[in-house]
Amino acid sequence: MLKNELSLIGRTVTLEELNIFMMENNYYNIHNDLSESEINDCLNERVVAFESKIGESDIEIYTYFEFELLENGFLKIENVFEM
């Protein structure tokens, strides 16, 4: 299920590019789930999660991205996993 998402490992993207990519792959818009301060916390912690629109009844599936925070707000994706 993570084939497209795993293709991002090693790539450098902005949070907005990642958000658009995830929405195109059946995930919710991060800005609908998190406030700006929560998004900043994610950036500081170097991990961000997206909720899948495709889930089994009441089980929520999240895909997490661990990244290195680069200059000018770029993220270098280091790891992707699902929980």
N, CA, C and O atoms as a GROMACS GRO file, in nm:
protein
  332
    1MET      N    1   0.082  -0.120   0.000
    1MET     CA    2   0.000   0.000   0.000
    1MET      C    3   0.086   0.126   0.000
    1MET      O    4   0.037   0.232  -0.039
    2LEU      N    5   0.209   0.119   0.041
    2LEU     CA    6   0.294   0.238   0.050
    2LEU      C    7   0.387   0.256  -0.070
    2LEU      O    8   0.483   0.333  -0.062
    3LYS      N    9   0.360   0.190  -0.179
    3LYS     CA   10   0.451   0.196  -0.293
    3LYS      C   11   0.479   0.339  -0.337
    3LYS      O   12   0.595   0.377  -0.352
    4ASN      N   13   0.376   0.418  -0.358
    4ASN     CA   14   0.396   0.557  -0.401
    4ASN      C   15   0.466   0.640  -0.295
    4ASN      O   16   0.555   0.720  -0.325
    5GLU      N   17   0.427   0.619  -0.170
    5GLU     CA   18   0.484   0.695  -0.061
    5GLU      C   19   0.633   0.662  -0.042
    5GLU      O   20   0.713   0.751  -0.016
    6LEU      N   21   0.668   0.534  -0.054
    6LEU     CA   22   0.808   0.494  -0.039
    6LEU      C   23   0.897   0.554  -0.147
    6LEU      O   24   1.018   0.569  -0.126
    7SER      N   25   0.839   0.589  -0.260
    7SER     CA   26   0.918   0.649  -0.368
    7SER      C   27   0.973   0.786  -0.330
    7SER      O   28   1.061   0.839  -0.398
    8LEU      N   29   0.922   0.843  -0.222
    8LEU     CA   30   0.968   0.975  -0.178
    8LEU      C   31   1.096   0.970  -0.094
    8LEU      O   32   1.159   1.074  -0.074
    9ILE      N   33   1.134   0.853  -0.046
    9ILE     CA   34   1.255   0.843   0.036
    9ILE      C   35   1.375   0.893  -0.044
    9ILE      O   36   1.399   0.850  -0.156
   10GLY      N   37   1.449   0.985   0.017
   10GLY     CA   38   1.566   1.044  -0.047
   10GLY      C   39   1.535   1.170  -0.125
   10GLY      O   40   1.626   1.243  -0.164
   11ARG      N   41   1.408   1.197  -0.149
   11ARG     CA   42   1.370   1.317  -0.225
   11ARG      C   43   1.359   1.437  -0.133
   11ARG      O   44   1.334   1.423  -0.013
   12THR      N   45   1.376   1.554  -0.190
   12THR     CA   46   1.362   1.681  -0.119
   12THR      C   47   1.236   1.751  -0.169
   12THR      O   48   1.222   1.776  -0.289
   13VAL      N   49   1.146   1.782  -0.077
   13VAL     CA   50   1.018   1.845  -0.111
   13VAL      C   51   0.984   1.949  -0.005
   13VAL      O   52   1.042   1.950   0.104
   14THR      N   53   0.890   2.035  -0.037
   14THR     CA   54   0.835   2.125   0.064
   14THR      C   55   0.718   2.053   0.130
   14THR      O   56   0.669   1.953   0.078
   15LEU      N   57   0.674   2.103   0.243
   15LEU     CA   58   0.558   2.044   0.309
   15LEU      C   59   0.435   2.053   0.218
   15LEU      O   60   0.355   1.960   0.213
   16GLU      N   61   0.420   2.163   0.147
   16GLU     CA   62   0.305   2.177   0.058
   16GLU      C   63   0.310   2.077  -0.057
   16GLU      O   64   0.207   2.022  -0.095
   17GLU      N   65   0.428   2.053  -0.112
   17GLU     CA   66   0.441   1.952  -0.218
   17GLU      C   67   0.406   1.814  -0.164
   17GLU      O   68   0.340   1.735  -0.231
   18LEU      N   69   0.451   1.784  -0.043
   18LEU     CA   70   0.419   1.657   0.021
   18LEU      C   71   0.269   1.646   0.044
   18LEU      O   72   0.209   1.542   0.019
   19ASN      N   73   0.208   1.752   0.092
   19ASN     CA   74   0.064   1.755   0.117
   19ASN      C   75  -0.015   1.728  -0.011
   19ASN      O   76  -0.109   1.649  -0.010
   20ILE      N   77   0.022   1.793  -0.119
   20ILE     CA   78  -0.046   1.773  -0.248
   20ILE      C   79  -0.028   1.629  -0.296
   20ILE      O   80  -0.124   1.566  -0.340
   21PHE      N   81   0.093   1.578  -0.286
   21PHE     CA   82   0.121   1.440  -0.324
   21PHE      C   83   0.031   1.345  -0.246
   21PHE      O   84  -0.027   1.252  -0.303
   22MET      N   85   0.021   1.367  -0.116
   22MET     CA   86  -0.059   1.278  -0.032
   22MET      C   87  -0.207   1.289  -0.064
   22MET      O   88  -0.277   1.187  -0.065
   23MET      N   89  -0.257   1.408  -0.089
   23MET     CA   90  -0.399   1.422  -0.126
   23MET      C   91  -0.428   1.349  -0.257
   23MET      O   92  -0.535   1.291  -0.272
   24GLU      N   93  -0.334   1.352  -0.350
   24GLU     CA   94  -0.351   1.281  -0.477
   24GLU      C   95  -0.350   1.130  -0.459
   24GLU      O   96  -0.393   1.055  -0.547
   25ASN      N   97  -0.300   1.083  -0.341
   25ASN     CA   98  -0.292   0.940  -0.313
   25ASN      C   99  -0.387   0.899  -0.200
   25ASN      O  100  -0.357   0.809  -0.122
   26ASN      N  101  -0.503   0.966  -0.194
   26ASN     CA  102  -0.612   0.931  -0.101
   26ASN      C  103  -0.582   0.952   0.046
   26ASN      O  104  -0.615   0.868   0.130
   27TYR      N  105  -0.520   1.065   0.077
   27TYR     CA  106  -0.499   1.107   0.215
   27TYR      C  107  -0.567   1.241   0.234
   27TYR      O  108  -0.588   1.316   0.139
   28TYR      N  109  -0.601   1.270   0.359
   28TYR     CA  110  -0.665   1.398   0.390
   28TYR      C  111  -0.563   1.511   0.389
   28TYR      O  112  -0.445   1.491   0.416
   29ASN      N  113  -0.612   1.631   0.357
   29ASN     CA  114  -0.531   1.752   0.358
   29ASN      C  115  -0.482   1.776   0.500
   29ASN      O  116  -0.562   1.782   0.594
   30ILE      N  117  -0.353   1.791   0.517
   30ILE     CA  118  -0.295   1.810   0.650
   30ILE      C  119  -0.350   1.936   0.718
   30ILE      O  120  -0.360   1.940   0.840
   31HIS      N  121  -0.384   2.036   0.640
   31HIS     CA  122  -0.433   2.161   0.697
   31HIS      C  123  -0.574   2.148   0.754
   31HIS      O  124  -0.617   2.233   0.831
   32ASN      N  125  -0.645   2.042   0.719
   32ASN     CA  126  -0.776   2.016   0.778
   32ASN      C  127  -0.763   1.946   0.912
   32ASN      O  128  -0.853   1.955   0.994
   33ASP      N  129  -0.652   1.876   0.934
   33ASP     CA  130  -0.632   1.797   1.056
   33ASP      C  131  -0.551   1.871   1.163
   33ASP      O  132  -0.571   1.848   1.282
   34LEU      N  133  -0.461   1.958   1.120
   34LEU     CA  134  -0.368   2.021   1.215
   34LEU      C  135  -0.372   2.173   1.204
   34LEU      O  136  -0.390   2.229   1.096
   35SER      N  137  -0.354   2.238   1.318
   35SER     CA  138  -0.340   2.384   1.319
   35SER      C  139  -0.198   2.420   1.274
   35SER      O  140  -0.112   2.334   1.263
   36GLU      N  141  -0.176   2.547   1.248
   36GLU     CA  142  -0.042   2.591   1.208
   36GLU      C  143   0.061   2.562   1.317
   36GLU      O  144   0.174   2.524   1.286
   37SER      N  145   0.024   2.580   1.444
   37SER     CA  146   0.120   2.551   1.551
   37SER      C  147   0.149   2.402   1.561
   37SER      O  148   0.262   2.363   1.591
   38GLU      N  149   0.049   2.317   1.535
   38GLU     CA  150   0.072   2.172   1.534
   38GLU      C  151   0.162   2.132   1.417
   38GLU      O  152   0.246   2.044   1.431
   39ILE      N  153   0.143   2.197   1.303
   39ILE     CA  154   0.229   2.170   1.187
   39ILE      C  155   0.373   2.212   1.220
   39ILE      O  156   0.467   2.141   1.185
   40ASN      N  157   0.390   2.326   1.285
   40ASN     CA  158   0.524   2.370   1.325
   40ASN      C  159   0.587   2.273   1.423
   40ASN      O  160   0.707   2.247   1.417
   41ASP      N  161   0.506   2.218   1.514
   41ASP     CA  162   0.557   2.116   1.607
   41ASP      C  163   0.607   1.994   1.530
   41ASP      O  164   0.712   1.939   1.562
   42CYS      N  165   0.532   1.952   1.429
   42CYS     CA  166   0.573   1.838   1.346
   42CYS      C  167   0.706   1.866   1.278
   42CYS      O  168   0.794   1.780   1.274
   43LEU      N  169   0.720   1.986   1.224
   43LEU     CA  170   0.844   2.022   1.157
   43LEU      C  171   0.961   2.020   1.256
   43LEU      O  172   1.070   1.974   1.223
   44ASN      N  173   0.938   2.071   1.376
   44ASN     CA  174   1.043   2.071   1.479
   44ASN      C  175   1.079   1.930   1.523
   44ASN      O  176   1.195   1.902   1.555
   45GLU      N  177   0.981   1.840   1.526
   45GLU     CA  178   1.003   1.701   1.566
   45GLU      C  179   1.056   1.616   1.451
   45GLU      O  180   1.100   1.502   1.470
   46ARG      N  181   1.050   1.672   1.330
   46ARG     CA  182   1.098   1.607   1.208
   46ARG      C  183   1.019   1.481   1.172
   46ARG      O  184   1.074   1.383   1.122
   47VAL      N  185   0.889   1.487   1.199
   47VAL     CA  186   0.799   1.379   1.158
   47VAL      C  187   0.661   1.439   1.136
   47VAL      O  188   0.615   1.524   1.212
   48VAL      N  189   0.595   1.393   1.031
   48VAL     CA  190   0.460   1.438   1.001
   48VAL      C  191   0.378   1.317   0.958
   48VAL      O  192   0.428   1.225   0.894
   49ALA      N  193   0.249   1.319   0.994
   49ALA     CA  194   0.161   1.206   0.964
   49ALA      C  195   0.042   1.253   0.883
   49ALA      O  196  -0.010   1.363   0.903
   50PHE      N  197   0.000   1.167   0.791
   50PHE     CA  198  -0.118   1.192   0.709
   50PHE      C  199  -0.217   1.079   0.731
   50PHE      O  200  -0.180   0.962   0.735
   51GLU      N  201  -0.346   1.116   0.745
   51GLU     CA  202  -0.450   1.016   0.764
   51GLU      C  203  -0.503   0.969   0.629
   51GLU      O  204  -0.536   1.050   0.543
   52SER      N  205  -0.510   0.838   0.613
   52SER     CA  206  -0.560   0.778   0.490
   52SER      C  207  -0.712   0.791   0.482
   52SER      O  208  -0.782   0.777   0.582
   53LYS      N  209  -0.762   0.818   0.362
   53LYS     CA  210  -0.906   0.817   0.339
   53LYS      C  211  -0.958   0.675   0.323
   53LYS      O  212  -1.078   0.649   0.335
   54ILE      N  213  -0.867   0.583   0.298
   54ILE     CA  214  -0.903   0.442   0.278
   54ILE      C  215  -0.874   0.369   0.408
   54ILE      O  216  -0.759   0.342   0.440
   55GLY      N  217  -0.978   0.338   0.480
   55GLY     CA  218  -0.959   0.269   0.607
   55GLY      C  219  -1.062   0.160   0.624
   55GLY      O  220  -1.162   0.155   0.552
   56GLU      N  221  -1.036   0.074   0.718
   56GLU     CA  222  -1.129  -0.033   0.748
   56GLU      C  223  -1.220   0.012   0.860
   56GLU      O  224  -1.177   0.022   0.975
   57SER      N  225  -1.343   0.039   0.828
   57SER     CA  226  -1.446   0.084   0.921
   57SER      C  227  -1.393   0.191   1.016
   57SER      O  228  -1.369   0.304   0.973
   58ASP      N  229  -1.375   0.158   1.142
   58ASP     CA  230  -1.334   0.258   1.240
   58ASP      C  231  -1.186   0.254   1.273
   58ASP      O  232  -1.144   0.311   1.374
   59ILE      N  233  -1.106   0.189   1.191
   59ILE     CA  234  -0.961   0.187   1.211
   59ILE      C  235  -0.899   0.299   1.127
   59ILE      O  236  -0.913   0.302   1.005
   60GLU      N  237  -0.831   0.391   1.195
   60GLU     CA  238  -0.765   0.500   1.124
   60GLU      C  239  -0.624   0.458   1.090
   60GLU      O  240  -0.551   0.404   1.173
   61ILE      N  241  -0.585   0.482   0.966
   61ILE     CA  242  -0.450   0.447   0.920
   61ILE      C  243  -0.375   0.577   0.891
   61ILE      O  244  -0.423   0.664   0.818
   62TYR      N  245  -0.256   0.588   0.949
   62TYR     CA  246  -0.172   0.705   0.928
   62TYR      C  247  -0.041   0.663   0.864
   62TYR      O  248   0.016   0.559   0.897
   63THR      N  249   0.005   0.745   0.771
   63THR     CA  250   0.136   0.725   0.711
   63THR      C  251   0.226   0.837   0.763
   63THR      O  252   0.194   0.955   0.753
   64TYR      N  253   0.340   0.796   0.818
   64TYR     CA  254   0.434   0.889   0.881
   64TYR      C  255   0.556   0.908   0.792
   64TYR      O  256   0.605   0.814   0.729
   65PHE      N  257   0.602   1.032   0.788
   65PHE     CA  258   0.725   1.066   0.716
   65PHE      C  259   0.824   1.123   0.816
   65PHE      O  260   0.795   1.221   0.885
   66GLU      N  261   0.941   1.062   0.822
   66GLU     CA  262   1.052   1.118   0.899
   66GLU      C  263   1.142   1.189   0.799
   66GLU      O  264   1.165   1.139   0.689
   67PHE      N  265   1.192   1.304   0.837
   67PHE     CA  266   1.268   1.384   0.741
   67PHE      C  267   1.375   1.466   0.811
   67PHE      O  268   1.372   1.486   0.932
   68GLU      N  269   1.469   1.511   0.730
   68GLU     CA  270   1.567   1.610   0.773
   68GLU      C  271   1.514   1.745   0.728
   68GLU      O  272   1.476   1.762   0.612
   69LEU      N  273   1.510   1.841   0.819
   69LEU     CA  274   1.463   1.974   0.785
   69LEU      C  275   1.580   2.055   0.730
   69LEU      O  276   1.679   2.080   0.799
   70LEU      N  277   1.568   2.094   0.603
   70LEU     CA  278   1.675   2.168   0.535
   70LEU      C  279   1.643   2.317   0.535
   70LEU      O  280   1.539   2.359   0.585
   71GLU      N  281   1.733   2.395   0.480
   71GLU     CA  282   1.713   2.539   0.470
   71GLU      C  283   1.591   2.570   0.383
   71GLU      O  284   1.552   2.490   0.297
   72ASN      N  285   1.533   2.684   0.406
   72ASN     CA  286   1.420   2.734   0.327
   72ASN      C  287   1.297   2.645   0.335
   72ASN      O  288   1.214   2.646   0.244
   73GLY      N  289   1.284   2.567   0.443
   73GLY     CA  290   1.163   2.488   0.463
   73GLY      C  291   1.153   2.361   0.382
   73GLY      O  292   1.045   2.303   0.372
   74PHE      N  293   1.262   2.316   0.324
   74PHE     CA  294   1.260   2.191   0.248
   74PHE      C  295   1.277   2.073   0.342
   74PHE      O  296   1.346   2.081   0.443
   75LEU      N  297   1.214   1.962   0.306
   75LEU     CA  298   1.220   1.838   0.382
   75LEU      C  299   1.289   1.733   0.297
   75LEU      O  300   1.250   1.711   0.182
   76LYS      N  301   1.390   1.668   0.352
   76LYS     CA  302   1.451   1.555   0.283
   76LYS      C  303   1.395   1.430   0.349
   76LYS      O  304   1.426   1.401   0.465
   77ILE      N  305   1.313   1.355   0.276
   77ILE     CA  306   1.243   1.240   0.330
   77ILE      C  307   1.344   1.129   0.359
   77ILE      O  308   1.420   1.088   0.271
   78GLU      N  309   1.345   1.081   0.484
   78GLU     CA  310   1.439   0.977   0.526
   78GLU      C  311   1.372   0.843   0.550
   78GLU      O  312   1.435   0.739   0.532
   79ASN      N  313   1.245   0.844   0.591
   79ASN     CA  314   1.177   0.718   0.622
   79ASN      C  315   1.027   0.738   0.608
   79ASN      O  316   0.974   0.848   0.629
   80VAL      N  317   0.958   0.629   0.572
   80VAL     CA  318   0.813   0.630   0.560
   80VAL      C  319   0.762   0.502   0.626
   80VAL      O  320   0.813   0.393   0.600
   81PHE      N  321   0.661   0.516   0.709
   81PHE     CA  322   0.600   0.397   0.771
   81PHE      C  323   0.454   0.423   0.800
   81PHE      O  324   0.408   0.537   0.800
   82GLU      N  325   0.382   0.316   0.824
   82GLU     CA  326   0.237   0.322   0.842
   82GLU      C  327   0.199   0.263   0.978
   82GLU      O  328   0.258   0.164   1.022
   83MET      N  329   0.102   0.323   1.041
   83MET     CA  330   0.051   0.272   1.169
   83MET      C  331  -0.100   0.290   1.173
   83MET      O  332  -0.164   0.254   1.272
   0.00000   0.00000   0.00000
